[in-house]
């Protein structure tokens, strides 16, 4: 990956000066390659040296043109979005609309690619707690996610990420790989106006004013991390218990920004304890997999659930 500004995600990636052209971003972010495709072939014999080479008609292999690394086997109908297309999506936004590229890169050897740009929207909560607006575009070549454009908020003091959820405007647009990715159409569908950002931050400001006791925070986290029904292994039960304790400790002062007026003893504070745990603290086999989970997988779902649960606290106030 490549980035501007402070080192993100445990100091990974290549740092760039601001306002770099997309060609530089492509090279430094590891996105200067193409996805190629070929038919799935097999030898119709138990012996690898004796038999006919046949093609599997309804499947194809996607691979990198630079390393020839196989990325996935998909349907013939699968529409590929090239890494460069993800960057090009931002060209007019950065050149004419005030957006600024901040990070871009790939996960899992290139199976997922993304780019993230600042939108210029910014809000301050109590205690100079700054939250900035971003636009994230991501795609996959293994079917794990649709090509997805979504508005995301990032809390500056801790780099916690949270998808912008709105009732009356589209915070995200998803394009299935069975259809062609049309950047212009996505931008048209995604046009969440300034009022949309203001609506989201209006709710976050109310969360920063909703008081939450240590006891209520623990109840919140136990509800959030509710174990699945049926038999649960001791290891899974212990993992959940550790997660609850860690997030509770983050809420009570160990988290970045936990002592700010906006977060100390508030619903905003407990929400950010969850987002910090998912984005930066949660156990994972690699930073790569943690980032994948935090943006696209189980971690993203947990943050979405935490936001919905936090907003319920406002209704109970």
N, C-alpha and C positions, 0 to 999 in steps of 0.2 A: 504494500500500500504506500501511498504518498499523502503528505499532509502539509498544511501551513500552520504556523503558530506553535503552541505548546505541544510537547510529545503526547500523543494519545495512547491508550490501551497498552500500558506497560512498555512504553518506549519502542514500539514496533514501527517500522516504516522508514521512508525517505523524506526528509524535510525539504520543502520548497519555499522559495521566496513568494510573496503574494503576486497576484495578477500574472500567472504564467499561462502561455498558450496551451491549448488542449494537446498538441503534439508532445509537449514536455510532460504533461500530466499522464498521457498514455504510456510513455516510456518509464517514468519513475514510479508509476503505480502498478506496473506489471500488467498493463492492459494492451500492450502493443503486439497482439497476436490475434489470429482468427480461429473461429470454430469451423472445422471442416466436417464433412460427412461422407460415409461410404456404406455400402450394403453389408449386412451381417452375412458372413460366409462360413461354411463348415464342410468338413470332409466326410463323405458318406461311407465311412469304413472304420473298423476298429483300428486299423493300421494307419498311422499318420503319413506313410509313404505310398499307400496303395488305396486309391479311391477317388471318386469324383468330387470336385469342389463345387458346392451348390450354394445358392443365395437364399436367405430367408426374406421373402418378398415384402412383408409388411413391417420390417424393422430396419433400423439403421444405427450405425455407430457414430457418435460425435467425438471428435478428437481435436487436439491443439495442433496448429500447423507448425509451431516452432519446435515442439518437443516430441510430437506424435503421440503424446500421452492420451490414452482413451479416457474420455470423461463420462460417457453414459451410453446406454442402448435405449433408444426411444422409438416411438411409432414413426412411420413414414410421413405422417401428417404433422409432426412436430415442427413448429415454426421457430427457427433460431433467432435470437437477438444477439448480435455481435458485441463484444466488449467495447469496441469503439462507438457503437450506437448509444451506449449508456452515457458516455461522455458527451457525445454530440447533442444529446437531449438538452444540455445546459448552454449550448453555444449562444443562442439569442438571449437567454436569460441573463447570462453573465455580461454580454456585450451591450445590451440595451435596457435591461430591467433591474439592474442594481444587485443582482445575485453575485455571490463570490464562492468559488469552489473552496472547500476546506479539507475534505478527505476523499480518496477514491482507492479502490483496490479489488482484490479477489479473495475468496475463501475456498477452502477445500480443493486446492490445486487448480482453481478456475471454474469449478462447478457453479459457484455463485459469484457475481460481480456487482459492484455498487459504486455510486458516487453520491456525495453529500455536499450541499451548498447552503450557505447562509442566505436567508431571504431578506435580511435587513430589518425584520420585525424584532422588537425587544421590549421587555416589560420588567420593571423593578418591583419586587415585593418588599415587605418590611425588612429593615436591617440591611438594605442595599443588596438584596438577594436577586440577582439578575438571571432572567430566563430569556433565551433567544430562540427565534424560529428558524427552522431548516427545512429543506426539501430533499428527501431521500428517494433515489431511484435505484432499484435492484432487479436483477433477473437471474435466472438459473438455466443451465442446459441439461439438468437431470430430472426436471419435473417437480423438484422439491418446493418451489414457489412459482406463482405467476410472475410475470413482469409487473412490478408494483411500484407506483409512485405515491408517496405519502408525506404529509406534513408531520414534522417531528419537533418537539421542544427539547432543548438541552439546557440544563441548569449549569451555569458557568462555574460555580465554585466547586463542583464535583464531577462534572461531565456526565451526569445522569441523563439518560434519554427516555422520552415518553412520547408515544404516538399521540398526535392531537386528535381528540375525539369530539365530534360535534353532532348536535341533534339535527340542525337545519341546513347543514352544508356537508359536502363530501370531503372528508379528510384524506381519503385514499382512493386510488383507482387501480384496479387489477385487470391485467390483460392476459387471458389464458393463452397457452402456447399452441392452442388449436387455431388461433386467429393471428393475423399479421399485426405487429406492433406499429401503431401510427402515432408518432410523437405529438403532432399537432392536435389530434383528437384528444389525447390524454391530457394535454395542457388545457384544452378547452373544458374538459370534464373536471379538472382539478382546481379550477380557478376559485379557490377559497379567498374571498376578499379580506381586507383588513378587519372588517367587522367579525369575520370568523375567528381570527386570532384573538381579537378582543373578547369574544364570547368565551373562548377557552380559558384565557387568562383571568377573566372575571370569576370563573369557577375556582381557579387555582388560588386567587386572592381570598375567596371565601374559605377555602381549605386552610389557608394560613391564619385565619382568624378563629377557626373552630378548635377549641381547646380539647385535648385528649390526655387523660391521666395515664400513668404507667399501667394501671390495671386494665383500663380500656384498650390500651395499645396491645397488651398481651392477648386480650380477647379477640381483637381485630386480626392478629397474626395467626391465632389458632384457627379461626374461621377460614382465613385465607389458605392455610396449609392443611386443610382438612384431608385426612387420609382417605384413599379410595375404599369403596365397600369391598367386603370379602376378606379373605386371608391376606394379611400383610406380614412380610418378613420382619424379623427384629432389626435387620440392617436398614430397611426402608423406614421403619418407625424411628430409629435413631437419627437417620438423616433428616427427617422432618423436624424432630426435636432440636437438632443442632441448628437448622435453618431458622426456626422460630427464635431461639436464643440469640443468634447472631444478629438478626434484624432488630430484635428488641434492644440489644446493646447499641446498635447503630442509632436507633431512635433516642436512646437515653444519653447520647453525647459522644459516642465513638465515631459516628458518621461525619463525613465532611459537610460542613455547613449546618450541623445539627444544633449548634448553639446560636445560630442567627435568630433574630426575633420572629421571623416568618415560620421557623421550623420547630423551635423549642417548645415541646408540649403541645403540638398542633397536629391536625390531620394532614397538613402538608408535610410535616416532619415524618410521620409514619409512612406516608406514600414514598418519600425519598429514601427512607430506610430500606424499603422493598426494592426500589430501582437501583440503589447502590449495591445491594446484595446481588441482584441479578447481573448488573453490568460489570462489577469489579471484584466481588468477593466469592461468589458461588463456585464450588468445586467443579472443575472441568478438566478433561484430559489435556487440553491445550487452550491457549488464548484464542486461537482460531475458532474452536468449537464453542467457547463461551460467547464470543461475538455473534456467531451464527445463531445460537439460542436466544441471545438477548434481543436481536432484531427480528428474527424470523421464526423461532421455534418455541419451545416450552417456556423460556424466559420471557419472551414477548407476551405470551398468553397470561403468565402470572402477573406481569405489570398491568395488563389490560384489566384483569380481574381486580387487582388492588385499586386501580383508579375508580372502577365502578363501585367498589365497596366503600371507598373514601367518600365518594359523592353521596352515598346513602347516609353517611353521618350528617351531612348538611340537612337532609330531610328530617332527621331525628332531632335536630337542634331545637 
